[in-house]
Amino acid sequence: MHKLLLAACVALALLACGRSTNSDEKAEHYDTRGVVRGFSPDRSTIEIQHENIPDFMPSMTMPFVARDPKQIADLKTGDAISFRMTVTQKDFWIENVKKIRREEVNVAEPKQTSSVSTEHDARLKDGDQMPPFSLTNQNGERISLDTFRGQSFLLTFVFTRCPVPNFCPRMSNNFEELQTSIKTGSGSLAKTRLLSVTLDPDYDTPKVLSDYAAFHHADPGIWIFATGDGKDIDSLTRAFSVYRQTEGGTISHGLATALINRDGRIERIWRGNAWTPAEVTQAVQAESK
């Protein structure tokens, strides 16, 4: 049962439920509305609280990439907008963005939540020591920072039910590609390990993570998936300034991927989903020089 569900999530089988399709681009299109809740520092992404999208996604707040950045250039937090969401098996973006009246958008004003980190000054940065952690891997074994002592490792955050192709599925596909590079590499690259920490500890049990790991052909000697107590997960997400909150039965979240060196110090943090396996491989190889 778990395997069927996980395969469905990763393959985005839920996209086949009677929505408008452009057969040439193999894309699904959803016209919806929402309220702007924020922007990334470089305005490369826009955070939108969107309406419920029947048969696809409940109302939630999440970051989007605009296909044409000019369409969001004049927007500000609190603006009501209509837009088209386009989803393919590998990507996800918005277009046709237009300002509308707030009363046209059917979303409630969000309540303040402590699960969203606003402590930007306290968040980890390049050069900081990796904080200690205690988690459980896909085999039900306890792991900690000491598990990786003397080895460089890459850490990222995902959850197995994530339906957005360029979020968790992209992170896991990137790690799968990195695993191949590690297996065929030499020197420091060959000794590097991978750690995917779930953002959904209530659902992502070791068994669920084990099935997900198998789907991605994860070698447990290289790539570990981890879950833990909600407080332990919150501690890590706050440290990396990755927001995580439950909305409409799914999880709204940010992304961060970090390279931690053999001494437990953070070499580099990539925020968002724009990094490539080649870029990370280059950073791993440079770290040992």
Buried (B, 14 or more C-beta within 10 A) or exposed (E): EBEEBBEBBBBBEBBEEEBEEEEEEEBBBBEBBBBBBBBBEEEBBBBBBBBEBEEBBEBBBBBBBBBEEEBBEEBEEEBBBBBBBBBBBEBBBBBBBEEBEEEEBEBEEEEEEEBBBEEEEEBBEEEBEBBEBBBBBBBEEEBEBEBBEEEBBBBBBBBBBBBBBBBBBBBBBBBBBBBEBBEEBEEBBEBBBBBBBBBBBEEBBBEBBBBBBBBBEBEBEBBBBBBBEEEBBBBBBBBBBBBBBBBEEBBBBBBBBBBBBBEBBBBBBBBBBEBEBEEBBEBBBEBEE
